[in-house]
Amino acid sequence: MTRRKRGGAWRGVNRGGGRGRGRGRGGHHGQEQQGEGQITSPEGADALLDTGEDGNTQSDELREADERKLLMMDEDKEKEEEGEEQGGGGDGGGGGMRIFFKEEDVGITEYIGHHTGFHGVIKQRYSDFIVHEIAQDGQIVKLTSLDVEDTGATDIKEEDEGVVYEGILTEEQEYKLVEFSADPREDRIIDISTSDDKEERKRIHHHIKSKYKNLESDTVFEDDVPFIRVVQQGKARRNKHAQYKRDLIDWPKNLGKYCRFVLYKENFDTGDCIGRLSKYFHINKNMFQHAGTKDKRAITSQEVTVYRVRAERLQKANRYFYRMALGNFRYVEQPLKLGQLQGNRFTIVLRNVCGDMTEINKAMTSLKESGFINYYGMQRFGTTAIPTHQVGRAILKSDYKEAAELILKPRLGEPANVSEIRTKWWESKNSLEMITKLPRKYNIERNLLEGLIKYGETNYANAFQKIHRNTRTMYLHGYQSYIWNRIVSRRINKYGLQPIIGDLVYKGDIKDVAFKEERDYSKDMSFKEEKDGEENQNGESEVTNQNRLVPTVVDAHNIKDYTITDVVLPLPGFDVMYPQNEVESWYGEMMAEDGLQMENLKHSNRQYALPGAYRRMIIMPKDVEWRMGKYSDVTKDLTSSDLDIIHDKKPPVSEPDGTMTALMIEMTLTSSCYATMALREVTKTDTSSAHQSTLNKGNQAEKTLTSPVKSE
């Protein structure tokens, strides 16, 4: 079994020049880059490439680097900045996209503590932000082992795992087809897992048709997951509804259908990691499930489930991916679902802290005892010069022309070549010309341009449907968040931190209901909708949401039973209760400033209708701890990650003669809360990229190499 030991911050001498994240395979340079709305200083570099603790030499790393190139989602994506958000773009040269809006632009203006605040740099390094998911049973999710326990089941042949046959099928899949072709029984089928890539499915169909003359294949979908279904020649259509003996890859009866594991990642988005794994295993990304997306610019550990993929195969993927690791494998019968977590445990380092120690301790005590305003953080509003809520506002107005132009038009802070491409489109509206020149990483823009090419340069409504639905929903939620932030700021500014008559309060667990309403309400819509674009959306009969949260209205008799932590405010929607006081009118006033009415929330297009939800005004973090330390080298890590502990790396230690001060904070937050808003309350400084970038000046250092995650 893998050895473990305790780790933390400043608990031992750091003799190794920082954690292994500072070294890269075969001289491939990776970069610390912008993510989650934060612009930070580059990191320092350790230019020497040594042997890892597992004994791999430089030649091994060069060889593995070549293998890794074949398994990444896109070769050019490896050369792009890791911190670029989809559609956000970047300068491609390591500088990162500058963000030009600040907290006050998205309604974040108030504080609740009476301390003076202090200077501190947030996320100067992504290793300064460590997040551990808290599972539904209350256990903190950590990567503690890379090993696979013996299940007693017959293993798949190791030499067959993950080997691609002619670039299309694994040896195991090919063997099944050969066996089936030799004995093509009518009652048998083979289902081959595949990806969303239609061209890849075409290649598989062509391969089967040309090599196995007595077999034929069709693409079928089960729960939106595509499979290549192979049957005896001539039986595919005639026996379309027949009961077949389904022949998936052999699966031991004593194992659960899902493998549940811990995904450890460094400076990666959760979705990007899932995409890389699905590419590696040649399966659809929908076969992976997780409880929630974790911060990109951070080191995070979370649980993931995958349908019918053996732990041994998952483990072997560790050798091919850097800044990712899979471990703590077990088999379960049910997949994870969105929202199935209690929250997250944060370990955060603020660097270059300057301020009175008494005030710093006062600030942390205030956070522990009084909490912080539950604002939606800057990440909610995107990482480009065009915040998401502006696009969401245009969608609610059904002004798809404005929404499209906001996404495609020239913007500040982009590299010159991209700015020139956008400017030419703005002048000519030639989508074909723009898409041929725009870098591939601009996914949102490219999808929109494909729609304009297909439906016509002025058919913005249908073209907008080409953008992924999750992204379109993100824009709408951005607008809801913008209004909510402004409402809570005005409420606290005018009435302070106590309940008032007419407030809405709720003492129960608000998370599960809120998640269900955000995710599933489109299935329960109480109005009809016309067909829009390519999607076939049929009207549904009127229903009600039986699981909706019902808050209590504060009155003169019950006001003494509640505190400010019980008060909730609704996100604007057509199916929520609003406060029974002056606050209710503020929603209409603020939306009117944007040319909207409350009726716009019940959009004629079901996808864009917003039923609303509830959110607590004030959040009380749990298990808050803090300590100070000294350091001199801005390139050194001040925390120990799960991988550091697994690989027995010595934990960092405070340097008595250090020239700079760091503050380490540990706390637990419920899901959907923003840790950066807790840090804002403590430091009383703007957490926007526009402001944080000014704090990093003078702390700049050379960028580090990225490090491989090596199998044991």
N, C-alpha and C positions, 0 to 999 in steps of 0.2 A: 504494500500500500504506500501511497505517497506520504512523505513526512510532512508534518505541519508544526508550526510554532506560533506563539503569540506575536502580534505586531502592533504597530501604532505609530504615533509621531514622536520623534525625539526620545526614543527609548533605547538607543544603542548607537554606537559609532558607525557612521556611514562611510565605509572604506572603499566602496566600489564605484564611486563616481556617479551615484544616483542609481535608480532602478534600471533593469534591463530595457525599459522602454526607450532609453537613450541610445540604443544601438540598433543597427539595421542589417539586414541580410545582404551580403554580397555588395555592399557599397551603395545600395539603392537608397536615395535620400527621400525621407518622408518629412512632413512639415507639421508643426503645430499651427492650426489655422482657425479662422473665425468660425463660430458656430453658436447656435442658440442666442443670436442677437448680441453676442459679446465680441468686442474687438480687444485683443490683448497683445502684450508684447511678444515677439518671437522668443523662442527658447535658446539656451546655449547649446553647444555641441561638444560631444566627445568624439573626436575624429578617429580614434583607434577602434578597429574591429577585432574583438578578441574571441576566444572560444567560449561558448556558452557553458553553463553549469552541467549540461548533459553531455559535454564533450564534443559537440559538433565543431568541425573546423571550418575555416573560411571557404574551402572548396565545397564542403557540404552546403553551405549557405548559398553559394553561387548556383549550385545545381538546383536547390529548392526554389531559388528565386525564379529560375527559368520555368520550373513547373508551375509556380504560382501564377505566372503571366497567363497561362492557358486557362486558368480556372476563374479569373476575375470576370466580373460582369461585362466590362468593356475595357479594352486595352488603353484607350485614351482616357478613360475615367480614372485610371491609376495615376495619370499625370496631372489631373486636375486638383484643385485645392479641396481637401477633405471637408472643409467647413462650409462649402457653398450649399445653400439650400436650393431645392429644385425651383427653377424659374428665377432664382435670385442672381445667378451668375457670379462672376468674380473677375479678378484681374489676371488669373492664370499664372501669376508669377510670384505668389506668396504674400502679396500685400493685403489681400482680403477686401471685401466690399465694405465701404463706409456706410453707416446708417445715419440718416440725417434728421430723424425725429427723436424727441426726448420724451421723458415720462409724462410731462404735463400735456403733451400732444395726444396722449391716449387716456387722459383723465386721472392720472396718478399724481396727487398733489398733497395729501395729508399724512400726518404721523400721529401716533398716540402717546409715545413716551415723552418724558420731560427732560431727558438728558440732552447734552449739547451735540452729541455725535462725534465722529472722528474719521480720519483718513484711513482708507484701506483699499487695496486693489483686489477685485473679484475675478477669479478665473484667469490669473496671469498665466498659469499652466493648466492644461486640462486635468492633470493629476491633482490639482488643488480642489477638485470637486468629485467626491466619491459617493455613489448612490447604491444602496442595497435595498432591493424590494422587500417588503414585508408581506408574507403570504397570508392567506385567509386564516390559517391556524395561529397566526401571530409570530411565526418563526421568521427570523431575519435570513434572507436568502444570500448565501455566500458560496463561492467556488472554493471547495475544500479538497477536492480530489479530481484527478484526471483519469482515474482508473475505472475499469468496468468490472463489476462483480459477476461471478459465475452464477448464471441463472439455472443451470442444469439443462438448458435447451440445446438442441443441436445447432451448432454455429453454421453460418453461411461460410463457404470456402473463402479464406482470406484473399487468395489470389484473384477471386472474381469481383471483390468489392470495389466499386467505383471505377473499374476499368472500362473505358469507353470503346465500344466496338465500332470501327469505322466512323468515329466521331458522333455516333447516334445512340446506340444501345449498349448496355452493359453486357458482359459475358453471360451473366445469369439470365438476363432477358433473352439473349440470343439462344441460349441452351433450351429455354422453354419453347421457343418457336421451332427449333429443330425437332424437339421431342413431339410437339403438337403436329408438325408437318408429317412426321413418320406415322402418326396414328390420329388422323383428323376426325375425332368423334363428333357427332352432331350435337350432343348435349354439353359440349365443353366450350368455354371461352377463355381467353387470356386477356387481362387488362394490364396495359403498360402505362405506368405513371409518366406524365410528360409535363411540359411547361406551358405558359400562356402564349409562347411564341408560335404563331400559326405556321411560319416557314419551317420551323423545326418539326412540327407535326406532319407537314407535307413530305419532308425528307423521310420520316419514319414510314409513312404510307407507301412512298415510292420504293423504299428498301424492301418492305414486306411483299409488295406486288411483284417486284422483279426477282426476288430470291425464292419466294415460297408460292409457287403457282397454284397450289391447292388450298391456299388460305386467302382471306381478304380482311380488310380492316376498315373501321369507321371511328370517328371521334364521338365520344359520348361524354356527357357531363353529369356528375353526381354532386349535389350541393355546391355547384359552381366550380367544381374541380374537374378539369378535363382528363380523360383517359383515352388511350388508343385501344379499342376493343377489337380483338382478333378472333375470327370464327372460321369454320369450314367454308370453302368457296361456295357461293350461291346461297348461303344461309343467313347472311346479314339482314337482308330486307324481308325475306319470306318469313323468318322466325323472329321478327323484330320484338315481339312481346313474349317470346317463349321463355321458360324458366331454364336457365343454363346452370351448369355446375361451374361456378366462377372459380377461375384459377389465377388468383393473385400470387405474388411471390410467396413461397411457403412461409407460414407464420406459426410458430409453436403455440400450441393450445394453452400452455401454462403461463403465457405472457399477456399482459394487457395490450390492447390495440394501439396504445400511444406510448411513445417513449418520452418521458419528462426529464428535462435536464436543465442545468444552469448555463445560461449564456453570459459570458464575461466579455466585455468589449471596452475598448479604449478609443475615444474620439471618433466613434462611429454612431450613426443613427440606427435604431433598432430595425427599421424597415430595410436599410441597406444591408445589414447583417443577414436578415432573412433572405433577401434577394441573392446574396452571394452563396448562401447555403443551398438554396433551391437550384441555382445554376450548377453548383458542384455535384449535387445528387441527381440532377436531371429530373426533378419533380416540381410540381406546381407550388408556388409560394403559399397558396391557400391551405396546403397540408400542414403548415406551421401555425401555431396559435400562441398568443401571449396575453397577459393580463393588462398590459399598458405599455406605451412607448416611453423610453427613458431618455434623459438628456443626451444630446450628441457630444457636446464639448465637456466630457466627463469620463470617469471610469465607473462603469455600472455593472451590476450583477442582477439578473432576473431569471425567472423560470420560463421555459418554453416547452410546448409539446409538439410532437410531430407524429403523423399517422404512419404506422407500420414501417418505421426505419429502425434497424437494430442499433443498439448502443455501440457495438463494435465499429459499425460504419461511421457513426457520428464521431467517435473518438479519433478515428484515422484522419478525419478532416482537419484536426488540429495542426497537423504538420504543414498544411498548405496555406494557412491564413495567419497573417500577422495582426497584432492588436485585437485578436479574438481568441477565445478558448471555450471549449465545451466540456462539461464534467458533471459529477454528481448524478449519474444516470439511474433512472428507475422506470418501471413500466406501470402504467395506469390504464384504467378503462375509459376515462372521460378526458376530453381535451380541456385546456384552459379557455376561459372566455374573458372578453374585455370587462375589466372592472373587478375581477376576482382577486383582489388584494386588499390589505388593510391600509397600506400606505408605503412610505419609503423612509429609510434611515440614511441621513446625510452626514458625511464627514467633510467639512469645508475648511479651507485655509484662506485667510485674508492675509495678503503680503504687504510689506512696507507700511505697517500700521504705525500711525503717528497720532498721539493724543494723550490726554491725561489718564493715567491708569485708573483713577477713581471713577472718571466718567465712563471708561470702557466697561468696568465692572457694573456700574449703574445701568448702562445700556443693556448688558446681557441679563441682568436681574430683571429689568423691565420686560425683556422678551420672554423670559421664563414665567413671570408672574402675570403679565398683562397681555401677552401675545402680540399680534400684528394685524394690520388691515389685510383682508384676504383678496387683494387686487389680483387681476390677471396680469402676469408679468409681461415684459417686453417681448419675450419669445412668442407670445400669442399673436403678435402683430407682424411677424415676419422678419426677414433679414435683408430686405432690400429698401431702397429709398421710397418705395410705394407700399405703405402699410396695408395689411390684409383687409382691415375694416373699410377702407375706401372702395375696394372692389366689392365687398359684401353689400355696401350701401347701394351701389349701382345695380347689383342683382335684385335686391328687394324692390327697386324702382322699375324693374324689368327693362332697364336701359343697358342692353347687352353690348351696344356699341361703345358706351363709356367704359364698361367693364373690360372689354377687349382692348381698348386703347390704353387703359391704365396698365395692362400687362405688357403691351408691346411698345408703348411709346418710349422715346428717349428719357433717360433718368440720370441723375447725378451719381457720381462715384464709380461708374463702370469703366473698364478699359477702353481705350480709344477705338479699337477695332469694332467692339460691340456697340459702342455709342454711335459709330458711323453707320452700322447696319440698321440700327433702330431709326436713325434720322432719315435714311433713305426710304424706309418703309413709311414713315410718317408723311413724307412728301409725295410718294408715289402710290402707296397702298398696294404694292406688288408683293403678295405673300409668297409666291413661288421663288422670287429672287431672294427674299429674306431667309427662307428656310434652307436654301442651298448654301448660304453663307454663315448662318448662325451656328455656333458650336453645339455639339450634340448634348452637352450637359444642360442646356436650357430646355428642359423637358416640357414644362408648362407652355412656354411660348411655342415650341415646335408642335405640340398637340393642337393648340389653337390655330396655328397657321395651316396645319393639315385640314382642319375643318373649313377654314376660309377658302382653301384651294378646292375642296370637294363641293361645298355648297354655294360658293360665290363670295366675292370680296365684300359684299354688303349684307350677307346673311349671317349676322353675328349671333342670333339666337341659336340656330342649329350648330354653328361652328363651335359655340361655347360648350356644347355637349361632348365634344371630343376631349375636353379636359377631364381628368379622372374625377369621379364623383366625390371622393374624399377631399380632394383639393377644393372643389367648388363649395363643399360643406364647410371647409376651413375658413373660407372667406366670409361666409354667413356668420359663423361662430365668432369671427373676429369683430364683426359689427356688434353682435350681442355683448361681447366682452367690453367693447369701447363704451357703450351706453351704461353698462353695469358699473364700470369704473367711475364714470362721471357721477352716477347717482350716489354711490357710496361716499364719494368725496364730499358731495354737497350735503348729504345726510349728516356726516360727522362734523363738518364745518359749522353747520347751523344748529344741530341739536346735541352734539357731543356724544359721549360714550355711555348712555343709559337708554333703556327702552322708553318709548313714548307711546301714548295712547294711539291706537291705529296701526302700530307696527305688527309685522308678522313674525311669529316665533315658532320654533320647533326644537324639541329636546332629543329626538331620536337620531338614528344614524341616517344622515341625509344622502350618503354616497350611493347606495345601491339604487335608490329610486331615481336619483339624478342621472345615473349612468343609463338606466333602462329607458328613461324618457329621451335622452339624447340619441340613443342608438336605435331604439325599436319603434319610435312613435310613427314612423312613416308607414308601418304596417297597420296602424290603427286610425288612419286619418278619417275625419268625419265630414269630408267634402269630396266632390268629384273633381277630376282634373283632365284637361285635354291632352292629347298626344303632342309631345314636344320633341323635335329632332328625330333621332333614330330610335329612341327608346319607346317601347310600347307600354304606356302607363294607363291602365284601365281604371275607371272610376270605381270606388268601393262604397258599400252601404255604410250608413252611419253607425259608428260604434263608440264606446267610451273606454278610456284607459283606466282599468280597475286598480292599477298599481300606483296611481299618482299620489304624491305626498300632499297631505292636506294640513297646512299650517294653522296655528291658532292666532286669532286677532287679539291684541292686547287691549284691555279695557280697564276702567277704574277699579274693578274688583280683583283682577288677576295680575296687575302690573307688578305687585310685590313678589310674585313667584318667579320672575324672569330676570336675567341679566343680559348685558349686551352680547354675550357669546351665544345666546339663544336666538338672537334676531337674524332673520334671513331676508334677503332681497331677491325678487325674481329677476331672472334674465328676461328681457322683453320677449313676449310670445303671445299667441292668441288664445292659449288655454291654460293660463296661470292666474292665480289670485294676486292682486296688487294691494299694497298697503292701504288701509282705510284712513288715510290722512293726507296731508299736503303732498307727500312724496309721490303719490299716484300720478298727480298732474305733471310731475317733472318728466316722466317718460314721454308723454305726448309732446311736451315742449321741446325736449332735446331732439326727438325724431323730426319734428317740424323744422328745426334748424337745418336738417339734412334733406328737406323736401319730401319727407315721408309721413305717413299717417299710421296709426296702430293697425289699420286694416291691411296694410302692406305685409304684415307678418303672416297673414293667412294667404299666402301666395297662390296664384292660380296654378302654378306648377308645383306639384306635391313635393318634389325634391327640395324646393326652396322655402317651403313653409316652416315656420318656427313655432312649435307649441310652447316653448319656454321651459324653464327649470328654476330651481332655487339654489341659492348660494349663501353661506354664512358670511356675515360682515366681518367678524373677528375670528381668528384662528389661534388656538392655544397649542403651541408645539409641546411635545412630550419628551421627557428624559433629556432635557437641555444640559449640556456640559460644555465647559470651555477652559482653555489654558493658553498661556503665552509661551513663546519660545524665541530664540535668537538664531539668525543665520546670516551668512555673508554672500553666498553664491546663489544668484537668482536662477541658475540652471539646475539646482539640486532639488530633488523631490523632498517634501516634508511630511509625506504620508506613506504608509505601506498598503499596497493593494493586495487583493486575494492571491494574485499570482506571485507577488513578492513573498508572501508567507509560504505558499506551496514550495517555492524554490529556495526557501531558507535565506532570503536576502536579509542582511542586517538592517534593522529598522533605523530610521534617521534619529539623530540626537540633537538637542538644542546646544548651540555653541555659545558658551559663556561670553566669549569675546566677539560675538557676531555684531555686524554693523547695522543690521536691520531687524525689525521685530515682526513676528507673525502671530496671528490669533487663530487657533484651531477651535472650531465649533462643531459639536455633534448634537443632532436633534432628530426627532421623528415627527413627520408630518403625514396627515391623511392624504389620500390620493387627490389629484386635481389642485393641490396647493403649490405655490411657487416659492421655492427656497430663496430665490433672489429677492423676493419681497420681504422676507424675514431679515435678510442681510441689509436691505434698504432701511428698514426700521431701526436696526442697530446702529448703522453708520450715519444715517440721515444724509445719504448722498444718492445722487441719481445713478441708477443701475443701467441706463441705456448705453449702447455702444458709443454714441456720440460723446458722452461724458467719460465713460471708463477709458476710452482711448487716450484721453488727456492725462489720466493718472498713470499710465504706463510709460509715458515719456521719461527718459532717464533711467528706466529699468530694462532697457532693451538689451538683448543678447543674441548671439548667433543661434540659428535654428538647429534643433537636434536631428539626429537620424532617428528613424522609427525602428522598432525592435520586433523581431519575430516572436510569435508564441510557439514554443517548441513542445512536442509531445514528450512524455516521460519515457 
